[in-house]
């Protein structure tokens, strides 16, 4: 839920105070916006990013942050306009290119997404967020084995990255290798920084591997009973699909 105006104004005032304590106003505004967005309030974060963009129009970062927050808020068209504005300032900015790739994914254009994400990876080859986005695009194109290779290479440098492990497990499941999917997903779900997302995906791949009773137990621990039942039922249905594209699309629609 967005902060009330008085709360947002107070935080905004704090940002300006911090900026006066050795940190530039733009940096302070971006940092405060990031904190608010991480707390689940992209709308209020946008206010801070907009002020930062006004204060420092030659800096692409405020526009990139605006794109990220707007995309998180569910408006890919508006997000794209911010990313393009950032690229107008810095045409090779990898973060802006990654954002455009995610916009293409949100619009159901995985092939176009890969073209842009490859440009971002050429500039930041080890950026996990870009790797995750490209792997998702590959999965949606029915190329889970290529996604696996991408994740495995990234995990060499970031072996503890739970998101990379989670997507690797799902790519195995999409390719029909549910046993390996369960192995990797168990490891991800047991990580110190694992969340309910990892538990949910563990339930998903367990059900796809035929371990229905264990899948339901895991799902019940993190989801309401009806959602847990639906997840397990959907996973068993998806496991019967032969086409990896259909599998990827079906997994993406599970509520």
Phi, psi and omega in degrees: 000133180298150176296148168299159183304319182296323178292315180298319180295321179295317179294321178299318178296321177299321179299319181291325177295315178299320180299331180278001183248043174099359181242139180296154182297320179298313180299318180295315180299317179295318181295316179294320177299319178298318181297318181291320180293321178297333178279000176096022181233072181297331182297313178291323178302323181302324179301318180291318180295322179296319178296319179297320179296323178292320181290327187222073187292344179267005179258120182287342187299316178301322179291324177295317179297321177298319177297315181298315182293321180292322177294319176300327179281358174093023180235079184295330181294313178294322178301318180300323180296324178290318179296319178296323177297321178294320180289335175294330178277318182222093190300339183251018183295118185294325181293321178293321178295318177300317179300317178297323177298319178292327175299315180299321177297315180298333180267008178073034181236070185296324180295315178295324179299316182299320180301319180283319181295327176296325176296320179294318181292333176296335181260329177226077187294341183255013182284112186297323181297321179290320177300316179298319180294317180293320178299321177297317179297318179297319179298318181291342177266005179078030182235057184295330179295323177293322177297320178302313180300320179296313180293318181297320178296318180293325181290339175299322181269335179229069186296342181260006183288109185293324180295319178297318179295320180298313181290328175297315179300315180295326179293325174296317180297320179296328180277358179092000180267071187289332178297315178291326177300316179296317181301311182291323182289327175298318179297316179295318183291338181269357182293150181302328182260016177293151180235187177298335178299316180293321178297319179299315181288332173295317177299320180299308184287330175298315179296320178295333180271004178089002180270065189296316183297314179293322179300316181295322179297316180294316181296319181298333182285340185234354183229153170302153187306316181294318179294323178297316178298316181297320180298311182295319179297315179297319180297319179294323177294317181295325181297337179275352179282135181271331185275121180295334177293313178298322177299313182298316180295321181291319178298322181291343182262355180292124181280000000 
